[in-house]
Amino acid sequence: MSAAPNKVRPVSMIVRAEGPSGPAKIRSDDPKEALDLVQYLRTIGYKAWIEDINGIEIEETALKKAIKSFCD
């Protein structure tokens, strides 16, 4: 069974952060939400990044490009 055209398979990712009040780990299935959360955490003093469910860091520029190409 193949996927329908223009359908995107949900991707789970984890936003991880370390900061003043300790570590944070937040799961998201929405790439834009994950990017927004990382940016917010950085503005409040956290070191934040996005990982896949296997713990491998996801490159933010690649994620932004993928979101942009999907929206076009």
ABEGO torsion letter per residue (X at the ends): XBBBBGBBBBBBBBBBBBBAAEBBBBBBABAAAAAAAAAAAAAAGBBBBBBBAAGBBBBAAAAAAAAAAAAX
